[in-house]
Amino acid sequence: MWRFCFLFLSLWASAQTVEVEVASKRYSIEIGGVETYLPYESSHDLFSKNASITRLIYSIHSASYSAKSYFARAAVLVDKVAGEKDKTLIIAPHILDKTCLDKPEDMNILYWDHSAFRGTSMGLFKGKSITVSAYGVTDKILTNVAASGNFPNLKTIIILGHSAGGQMANRYAASGMFESKTANPMGIEVRYIVMAPSSYVYFNNERAVKGNLNKFSVPESPPENYNRWGYGLERMYAYHRKNKITPEFVIGQYPLKRMLYLVGNKDRNENDPSMGKGEAAMLQGRHRLERGIIYYNYLVHYFGEQIKQTQRFRVVRGAGHSGGSLMLSVPAIKFTFSDNSKERANSF
C-alpha cells in the first residue's frame, strides 16, 4: 500500500499541497538504542555482494520531498553513459519534514521537526524526539555501504543535490565527516554536485558589495544572525558539536573538496516562492543565478585561485530551476563519470 506525504507550500505563502509517494525501502539506523527507519530508493540491493559496482550516486531530493523523482533522474543520468548501469549504485534518501506528512506519528519512519537540509538534529520517530541530523544519517549510510564489503570495488562516490538538496550537498561537503573519516582512508574519492540552492554557506563575515558580483566586504549594519550556520559558520549545530567540528576544521577541509556548482541561466526569478528571501539570504544575491555566480567568485576571493583546481562553476544554458536539466547537463555527466582527475577538470 502506498503512503503519501504532503508538502505544504503554504510555508512559501501558498495554500496548495502536493502528494508525494514516500520511498519504498527502509534503511535501519539505531539511534540512542532506538531502531529507526529512513525511507530510500536504490538501484541495487545494499545488503548483497556486488563486485561490479565501482561508483555510487547519492541523490538528495529538493523541498518537493520526492525521493522517487530524484532517484529516477539519477537513473536517467546513469543511462546516458554506456556500460555504467551495472557499475553504478544509486541511493536516493527520503529526508522528510513533519509538516509534509499526514499523521507522521503513525508511520514507521524517521523524519524531522524542522527542515533537515541544513543539518538540524531535531529528529522524530513515531512522534518522539530523537537527536539525529540528516548529516549523521548520511555518514552512517555511506559508511555502512562503503565498509560492508558488499561493494569491494567501489572507487567513487558522488553526492549531489538540487535546490534544497543542493543546500544540503553544499553544507555537507563543508562539515560532513564521512569523507575524512571513512572514504579517504579507504581510497574512495568523493565528489559533490551542488545544483541551484537557495543559499550557500560562507566562511567569514564578508558578503558581496551591493551591485557588485565580484567584490566583497563586511556589510554595514548587517542583519542579526546573518552569519549563523547555514549562511555562515557561527552558532553551529549539535551534529558539529558532537563530532568536534569547528569553523577552522570546515575552512581547512572545504577547498580540498571536489565540487561542481551548477545553475541554469534562466534561474533568475526574484519572486521564486521556494527561494529564501530572509535578510541573510538576500545578502547572497537577488535570485539563484546571481547567488551562484557570487558564491563562486567569493570562493576564489576567500580561498584564492587554487580553488579552481578542485572546484568548478558552470551556468547551464536553457535551464531554469530544473533538477533534471542540471543533472543531465554535459558538465554533470563529465564530472560524474570521468575517472581521470586532470581530464575531468579540463573537460567542461
MARMI-468313 format. One record per residue (C-alpha): residue in three letters; y, z, x. Coordinates in steps of 0.5 Angstrom, whole numbers, plus 500, padded with zeros to 3 digits. Layout:
# MARMI-468313
+------+-----+-----+-----+
| rest |   Y |   Z |   X |
+------+-----+-----+-----+
|  ALA |   Y |   Z |   X |
...
+------+-----+-----+-----+
//
This chain:
# MARMI-468313
+------+-----+-----+-----+
| rest |   Y |   Z |   X |
+------+-----+-----+-----+
|  MET | 500 | 500 | 500 |
|  TRP | 507 | 498 | 503 |
|  ARG | 512 | 503 | 504 |
|  PHE | 519 | 502 | 504 |
|  CYS | 526 | 505 | 507 |
|  PHE | 533 | 504 | 504 |
|  LEU | 538 | 502 | 509 |
|  PHE | 545 | 505 | 505 |
|  LEU | 550 | 500 | 507 |
|  SER | 555 | 505 | 504 |
|  LEU | 555 | 508 | 511 |
|  TRP | 559 | 502 | 512 |
|  ALA | 563 | 502 | 506 |
|  SER | 559 | 498 | 501 |
|  ALA | 554 | 500 | 495 |
|  GLN | 549 | 495 | 497 |
|  THR | 542 | 497 | 499 |
|  VAL | 536 | 493 | 503 |
|  GLU | 529 | 494 | 502 |
|  VAL | 525 | 494 | 509 |
|  GLU | 518 | 495 | 510 |
|  VAL | 516 | 501 | 514 |
|  ALA | 512 | 498 | 520 |
|  SER | 505 | 498 | 519 |
|  LYS | 502 | 502 | 525 |
|  ARG | 503 | 509 | 527 |
|  TYR | 503 | 512 | 534 |
|  SER | 501 | 519 | 535 |
|  ILE | 506 | 524 | 539 |
|  GLU | 505 | 531 | 540 |
|  ILE | 512 | 535 | 540 |
|  GLY | 512 | 542 | 541 |
|  GLY | 505 | 543 | 538 |
|  VAL | 506 | 538 | 532 |
|  GLU | 503 | 532 | 532 |
|  THR | 508 | 527 | 529 |
|  TYR | 507 | 519 | 528 |
|  LEU | 512 | 514 | 530 |
|  PRO | 511 | 507 | 526 |
|  TYR | 511 | 501 | 530 |
|  GLU | 508 | 494 | 530 |
|  SER | 505 | 491 | 536 |
|  SER | 501 | 484 | 538 |
|  HIS | 495 | 487 | 542 |
|  ASP | 491 | 494 | 541 |
|  LEU | 495 | 499 | 545 |
|  PHE | 488 | 503 | 546 |
|  SER | 483 | 498 | 548 |
|  LYS | 483 | 495 | 555 |
|  ASN | 486 | 488 | 556 |
|  ALA | 487 | 486 | 563 |
|  SER | 490 | 479 | 561 |
|  ILE | 497 | 483 | 560 |
|  THR | 502 | 482 | 565 |
|  ARG | 508 | 483 | 561 |
|  LEU | 511 | 488 | 556 |
|  ILE | 517 | 487 | 551 |
|  TYR | 519 | 493 | 548 |
|  SER | 524 | 490 | 542 |
|  ILE | 528 | 495 | 539 |
|  HIS | 531 | 493 | 532 |
|  SER | 538 | 494 | 529 |
|  ALA | 541 | 498 | 524 |
|  SER | 538 | 494 | 519 |
|  TYR | 532 | 498 | 521 |
|  SER | 527 | 492 | 520 |
|  ALA | 522 | 493 | 526 |
|  LYS | 518 | 488 | 523 |
|  SER | 523 | 483 | 524 |
|  TYR | 524 | 484 | 531 |
|  PHE | 517 | 484 | 532 |
|  ALA | 517 | 477 | 529 |
|  ARG | 523 | 475 | 533 |
|  ALA | 520 | 477 | 540 |
|  ALA | 513 | 474 | 538 |
|  VAL | 517 | 467 | 537 |
|  LEU | 520 | 468 | 544 |
|  VAL | 514 | 469 | 547 |
|  ASP | 511 | 463 | 543 |
|  LYS | 517 | 459 | 547 |
|  VAL | 513 | 459 | 553 |
|  ALA | 507 | 456 | 554 |
|  GLY | 501 | 461 | 556 |
|  GLU | 505 | 467 | 555 |
|  LYS | 502 | 469 | 548 |
|  ASP | 495 | 472 | 551 |
|  LYS | 499 | 475 | 557 |
|  THR | 505 | 479 | 553 |
|  LEU | 504 | 485 | 550 |
|  ILE | 510 | 486 | 544 |
|  ILE | 511 | 493 | 542 |
|  ALA | 517 | 494 | 536 |
|  PRO | 518 | 501 | 535 |
|  HIS | 521 | 503 | 528 |
|  ILE | 526 | 508 | 529 |
|  LEU | 528 | 511 | 522 |
|  ASP | 534 | 515 | 520 |
|  LYS | 533 | 519 | 514 |
|  THR | 539 | 516 | 510 |
|  CYS | 535 | 510 | 509 |
|  LEU | 528 | 513 | 507 |
|  ASP | 526 | 514 | 500 |
|  LYS | 523 | 522 | 500 |
|  PRO | 522 | 522 | 507 |
|  GLU | 519 | 529 | 507 |
|  ASP | 513 | 526 | 503 |
|  MET | 512 | 521 | 509 |
|  ASN | 507 | 522 | 515 |
|  ILE | 512 | 519 | 520 |
|  LEU | 518 | 521 | 525 |
|  TYR | 525 | 520 | 523 |
|  TRP | 532 | 523 | 525 |
|  ASP | 537 | 527 | 522 |
|  HIS | 543 | 522 | 525 |
|  SER | 542 | 515 | 528 |
|  ALA | 538 | 516 | 533 |
|  PHE | 540 | 510 | 537 |
|  ARG | 545 | 514 | 542 |
|  GLY | 539 | 519 | 543 |
|  THR | 540 | 525 | 539 |
|  SER | 535 | 530 | 539 |
|  MET | 535 | 532 | 531 |
|  GLY | 529 | 529 | 529 |
|  LEU | 525 | 531 | 523 |
|  PHE | 518 | 530 | 521 |
|  LYS | 516 | 532 | 513 |
|  GLY | 522 | 535 | 512 |
|  LYS | 522 | 540 | 518 |
|  SER | 526 | 539 | 524 |
|  ILE | 523 | 537 | 531 |
|  THR | 527 | 537 | 537 |
|  VAL | 526 | 530 | 540 |
|  SER | 530 | 524 | 542 |
|  ALA | 528 | 517 | 541 |
|  TYR | 529 | 516 | 548 |
|  GLY | 524 | 521 | 549 |
|  VAL | 519 | 518 | 545 |
|  THR | 521 | 511 | 549 |
|  ASP | 519 | 515 | 555 |
|  LYS | 512 | 517 | 552 |
|  ILE | 510 | 511 | 549 |
|  LEU | 512 | 507 | 555 |
|  THR | 509 | 512 | 560 |
|  ASN | 502 | 512 | 556 |
|  VAL | 502 | 505 | 556 |
|  ALA | 503 | 504 | 563 |
|  ALA | 499 | 510 | 565 |
|  SER | 493 | 509 | 560 |
|  GLY | 489 | 504 | 565 |
|  ASN | 488 | 499 | 559 |
|  PHE | 493 | 494 | 562 |
|  PRO | 491 | 494 | 569 |
|  ASN | 495 | 488 | 571 |
|  LEU | 502 | 490 | 567 |
|  LYS | 507 | 488 | 572 |
|  THR | 514 | 487 | 568 |
|  ILE | 517 | 491 | 562 |
|  ILE | 523 | 488 | 558 |
|  ILE | 527 | 493 | 554 |
|  LEU | 531 | 489 | 549 |
|  GLY | 535 | 491 | 543 |
|  HIS | 540 | 487 | 538 |
|  SER | 546 | 491 | 535 |
|  ALA | 545 | 498 | 534 |
|  GLY | 538 | 496 | 538 |
|  GLY | 543 | 494 | 544 |
|  GLN | 547 | 500 | 544 |
|  MET | 540 | 504 | 545 |
|  ALA | 538 | 499 | 550 |
|  ASN | 545 | 500 | 554 |
|  ARG | 544 | 507 | 554 |
|  TYR | 537 | 508 | 555 |
|  ALA | 538 | 504 | 561 |
|  ALA | 543 | 509 | 563 |
|  SER | 540 | 515 | 562 |
|  GLY | 532 | 514 | 560 |
|  MET | 527 | 517 | 565 |
|  PHE | 521 | 512 | 564 |
|  GLU | 523 | 507 | 570 |
|  SER | 525 | 512 | 575 |
|  LYS | 519 | 517 | 574 |
|  THR | 513 | 512 | 572 |
|  ALA | 515 | 505 | 573 |
|  ASN | 518 | 505 | 580 |
|  PRO | 512 | 509 | 583 |
|  MET | 507 | 504 | 579 |
|  GLY | 511 | 498 | 582 |
|  ILE | 512 | 496 | 575 |
|  GLU | 519 | 492 | 574 |
|  VAL | 523 | 494 | 568 |
|  ARG | 529 | 489 | 565 |
|  TYR | 534 | 490 | 560 |
|  ILE | 537 | 485 | 555 |
|  VAL | 543 | 488 | 551 |
|  MET | 545 | 484 | 545 |
|  ALA | 552 | 485 | 542 |
|  PRO | 552 | 492 | 541 |
|  SER | 558 | 495 | 537 |
|  SER | 560 | 499 | 543 |
|  TYR | 558 | 501 | 550 |
|  VAL | 557 | 507 | 555 |
|  TYR | 563 | 507 | 560 |
|  PHE | 562 | 511 | 567 |
|  ASN | 569 | 514 | 567 |
|  ASN | 575 | 515 | 563 |
|  GLU | 578 | 508 | 564 |
|  ARG | 579 | 503 | 559 |
|  ALA | 582 | 496 | 558 |
|  VAL | 589 | 496 | 558 |
|  LYS | 591 | 494 | 551 |
|  GLY | 592 | 486 | 551 |
|  ASN | 588 | 485 | 558 |
|  LEU | 581 | 484 | 558 |
|  ASN | 580 | 485 | 566 |
|  LYS | 585 | 491 | 568 |
|  PHE | 583 | 498 | 567 |
|  SER | 587 | 505 | 567 |
|  VAL | 586 | 511 | 564 |
|  PRO | 589 | 511 | 556 |
|  GLU | 596 | 514 | 555 |
|  SER | 595 | 519 | 549 |
|  PRO | 587 | 517 | 548 |
|  PRO | 584 | 520 | 542 |
|  GLU | 580 | 526 | 542 |
|  ASN | 573 | 525 | 545 |
|  TYR | 573 | 518 | 547 |
|  ASN | 569 | 519 | 553 |
|  ARG | 564 | 523 | 550 |
|  TRP | 556 | 521 | 550 |
|  GLY | 555 | 514 | 548 |
|  TYR | 562 | 512 | 549 |
|  GLY | 562 | 516 | 556 |
|  LEU | 559 | 521 | 560 |
|  GLU | 562 | 527 | 557 |
|  ARG | 558 | 532 | 552 |
|  MET | 551 | 529 | 554 |
|  TYR | 545 | 530 | 549 |
|  ALA | 539 | 535 | 549 |
|  TYR | 535 | 530 | 552 |
|  HIS | 539 | 529 | 558 |
|  ARG | 540 | 537 | 559 |
|  LYS | 532 | 537 | 558 |
|  ASN | 531 | 532 | 564 |
|  LYS | 537 | 535 | 568 |
|  ILE | 540 | 528 | 567 |
|  THR | 547 | 529 | 570 |
|  PRO | 553 | 524 | 570 |
|  GLU | 552 | 523 | 577 |
|  PHE | 545 | 521 | 576 |
|  VAL | 547 | 516 | 571 |
|  ILE | 552 | 513 | 575 |
|  GLY | 548 | 513 | 581 |
|  GLN | 542 | 509 | 578 |
|  TYR | 546 | 504 | 573 |
|  PRO | 548 | 499 | 578 |
|  LEU | 540 | 498 | 580 |
|  LYS | 538 | 496 | 573 |
|  ARG | 536 | 489 | 572 |
|  MET | 541 | 487 | 566 |
|  LEU | 542 | 481 | 562 |
|  TYR | 548 | 482 | 557 |
|  LEU | 548 | 477 | 551 |
|  VAL | 554 | 476 | 545 |
|  GLY | 555 | 470 | 541 |
|  ASN | 561 | 466 | 542 |
|  LYS | 562 | 467 | 534 |
|  ASP | 561 | 474 | 534 |
|  ARG | 568 | 476 | 533 |
|  ASN | 569 | 478 | 526 |
|  GLU | 574 | 484 | 527 |
|  ASN | 572 | 486 | 520 |
|  ASP | 565 | 487 | 521 |
|  PRO | 562 | 492 | 517 |
|  SER | 557 | 494 | 522 |
|  MET | 561 | 495 | 528 |
|  GLY | 564 | 501 | 530 |
|  LYS | 572 | 502 | 528 |
|  GLY | 573 | 509 | 530 |
|  GLU | 578 | 510 | 535 |
|  ALA | 573 | 511 | 541 |
|  ALA | 570 | 504 | 539 |
|  MET | 577 | 501 | 538 |
|  LEU | 579 | 502 | 545 |
|  GLN | 573 | 498 | 547 |
|  GLY | 576 | 491 | 544 |
|  ARG | 577 | 488 | 537 |
|  HIS | 570 | 485 | 536 |
|  ARG | 564 | 485 | 539 |
|  LEU | 565 | 478 | 543 |
|  GLU | 571 | 482 | 546 |
|  ARG | 568 | 488 | 547 |
|  GLY | 562 | 485 | 551 |
|  ILE | 567 | 481 | 556 |
|  ILE | 571 | 487 | 557 |
|  TYR | 565 | 491 | 559 |
|  TYR | 562 | 486 | 564 |
|  ASN | 569 | 486 | 567 |
|  TYR | 569 | 494 | 567 |
|  LEU | 562 | 494 | 571 |
|  VAL | 565 | 489 | 576 |
|  HIS | 571 | 493 | 576 |
|  TYR | 568 | 500 | 577 |
|  PHE | 561 | 498 | 581 |
|  GLY | 564 | 492 | 585 |
|  GLU | 562 | 485 | 586 |
|  GLN | 555 | 487 | 588 |
|  ILE | 553 | 489 | 581 |
|  LYS | 553 | 481 | 580 |
|  GLN | 546 | 481 | 584 |
|  THR | 543 | 485 | 578 |
|  GLN | 547 | 485 | 572 |
|  ARG | 549 | 478 | 568 |
|  PHE | 553 | 477 | 562 |
|  ARG | 553 | 471 | 558 |
|  VAL | 556 | 468 | 552 |
|  VAL | 551 | 464 | 547 |
|  ARG | 555 | 458 | 544 |
|  GLY | 554 | 457 | 537 |
|  ALA | 551 | 464 | 536 |
|  GLY | 554 | 469 | 531 |
|  HIS | 552 | 476 | 530 |
|  SER | 545 | 474 | 530 |
|  GLY | 539 | 477 | 534 |
|  GLY | 535 | 471 | 533 |
|  SER | 540 | 467 | 536 |
|  LEU | 541 | 471 | 542 |
|  MET | 534 | 473 | 543 |
|  LEU | 531 | 466 | 543 |
|  SER | 537 | 463 | 548 |
|  VAL | 536 | 460 | 554 |
|  PRO | 539 | 466 | 558 |
|  ALA | 534 | 471 | 555 |
|  ILE | 528 | 466 | 556 |
|  LYS | 529 | 465 | 563 |
|  PHE | 531 | 473 | 564 |
|  THR | 524 | 475 | 560 |
|  PHE | 519 | 470 | 564 |
|  SER | 522 | 469 | 571 |
|  ASP | 518 | 473 | 576 |
|  ASN | 522 | 471 | 582 |
|  SER | 528 | 475 | 582 |
|  LYS | 532 | 470 | 586 |
|  GLU | 530 | 465 | 582 |
|  ARG | 532 | 469 | 575 |
|  ALA | 539 | 471 | 578 |
|  ASN | 540 | 464 | 579 |
|  SER | 537 | 460 | 573 |
|  PHE | 542 | 462 | 568 |
+------+-----+-----+-----+
//
